[in-house]
């Protein structure tokens, strides 16, 4: 050893001896420490819940996505489902029950009797996925009733009336899907393959019209469920279920929303089966007919659900004075979009864009219900002026011009203004991010174009009310063109753009944009 290193070696040796002496003097400390030290277990991705964002209000909700999205409501007083509960702190992490995905080729021996082509195997996989999805749906619907509805009723956590409102007609959906599953299993051969399914689907799909009442009830059901979560008994019960293995980390609303998500998946499943079905197969025609049936059902339910949502929000508008009431609100049948925005003072506002009017409100609690108090006079979409503001262009809370700051508070603003005679309004509104800002801009622009298109169509109709007949006499326009008018506008205000008079709208420059908007509103 080098001499100059000796002092360091001696010091280190003395330190080691001191540590050994200390350990010998208290031998029990090392063994006792693990029992008193609290270690937070690491969270693991164990289920589909990790892929699903927490249920929260979205800055923008569009009617065209009524069935395609889960309905969520703003509730600031609602406790967080994932917050730790006192009774669960010392509870060991539960083993989450996961649902394993099954493939047809893994479930059955596809090479026992004959060899199948790659396309036929894909067809069988698609048919099997349809059948397996029915099994999973039935299991989840029964679980929702057995694990949530019945215990809460038995323990008097909710009244029977409240549970009926939240669960709606869930019970009536179970026999429908059990019927389809039984039919699919009956036509399955002993080797697991299925030859024909088209005729089964054509005969069964019309019963899905019963989803009408269930989907229309979801708006009120979600609102009531969010309100009841403020009750600590309800919250504790739902939290226990969430931490139990059977829930797969899904909350009650995820289970109640499963039928809706299944409904909009049928067109995709049928198209997949059709894509792998040969052109000369007997199922080809039946599958095409089945796809038309389910698309019509989903479109009709989508319209009625949108009307139900619109009516729900109209009933919860609170007017500070009679002058705020507007016939444009009363006549609305669709909420084009709605969501939370902030003004340049940081005040949270809930804005509704109906078909022909923009309504700015504040969310309040009235009679233990979430309601919306009008903040300003409703703005007709026809007279609304929309401006896309650049970041930093708005003064926020009386501060200096935002262009000299990188503060997030001055981003994602747009302005809506209105002037009619002595009345004028101007609102600088801030979205959560640039994407939601663009959604708002697109939604408002589309609403303005539709109102403009409808107005021009009315002008053309009024100017051409009378036509000259071949012999020179004046005859009513209604005798020649009423039969050519699209009656879909009387069924849903979503298509009140160019569909009011197809012939007249062909002469207008806005025809293409109006028709594309109509397609967006009717797409599922």
Secondary structure as GFF3:
##gff-version 3
##sequence-region A 1 524
A	DSSP	three_ten_helix	3	5	.	.	.	ID=ss1
A	DSSP	alpha_helix	6	25	.	.	.	ID=ss2
A	DSSP	alpha_helix	28	36	.	.	.	ID=ss3
A	DSSP	three_ten_helix	48	51	.	.	.	ID=ss4
A	DSSP	beta_strand	61	62	.	.	.	ID=ss5
A	DSSP	three_ten_helix	63	65	.	.	.	ID=ss6
A	DSSP	three_ten_helix	86	88	.	.	.	ID=ss7
A	DSSP	alpha_helix	104	107	.	.	.	ID=ss8
A	DSSP	alpha_helix	118	143	.	.	.	ID=ss9
A	DSSP	pi_helix	144	149	.	.	.	ID=ss10
A	DSSP	alpha_helix	150	154	.	.	.	ID=ss11
A	DSSP	alpha_helix	160	167	.	.	.	ID=ss12
A	DSSP	alpha_helix	170	186	.	.	.	ID=ss13
A	DSSP	alpha_helix	198	204	.	.	.	ID=ss14
A	DSSP	three_ten_helix	205	210	.	.	.	ID=ss15
A	DSSP	alpha_helix	211	228	.	.	.	ID=ss16
A	DSSP	alpha_helix	232	242	.	.	.	ID=ss17
A	DSSP	three_ten_helix	245	247	.	.	.	ID=ss18
A	DSSP	alpha_helix	252	256	.	.	.	ID=ss19
A	DSSP	alpha_helix	258	263	.	.	.	ID=ss20
A	DSSP	alpha_helix	266	275	.	.	.	ID=ss21
A	DSSP	alpha_helix	283	315	.	.	.	ID=ss22
A	DSSP	beta_strand	317	318	.	.	.	ID=ss23
A	DSSP	three_ten_helix	322	324	.	.	.	ID=ss24
A	DSSP	alpha_helix	327	330	.	.	.	ID=ss25
A	DSSP	beta_strand	335	343	.	.	.	ID=ss26
A	DSSP	beta_strand	348	354	.	.	.	ID=ss27
A	DSSP	beta_strand	357	366	.	.	.	ID=ss28
A	DSSP	beta_strand	369	374	.	.	.	ID=ss29
A	DSSP	beta_strand	379	380	.	.	.	ID=ss30
A	DSSP	three_ten_helix	381	383	.	.	.	ID=ss31
A	DSSP	beta_strand	385	388	.	.	.	ID=ss32
A	DSSP	three_ten_helix	402	404	.	.	.	ID=ss33
A	DSSP	three_ten_helix	408	410	.	.	.	ID=ss34
A	DSSP	beta_strand	413	420	.	.	.	ID=ss35
A	DSSP	beta_strand	423	430	.	.	.	ID=ss36
A	DSSP	alpha_helix	434	463	.	.	.	ID=ss37
A	DSSP	beta_strand	466	468	.	.	.	ID=ss38
A	DSSP	beta_strand	474	476	.	.	.	ID=ss39
A	DSSP	alpha_helix	478	481	.	.	.	ID=ss40
A	DSSP	three_ten_helix	482	484	.	.	.	ID=ss41
A	DSSP	alpha_helix	488	491	.	.	.	ID=ss42
A	DSSP	three_ten_helix	493	495	.	.	.	ID=ss43
A	DSSP	three_ten_helix	498	500	.	.	.	ID=ss44
A	DSSP	alpha_helix	502	505	.	.	.	ID=ss45
A	DSSP	alpha_helix	511	522	.	.	.	ID=ss46
###
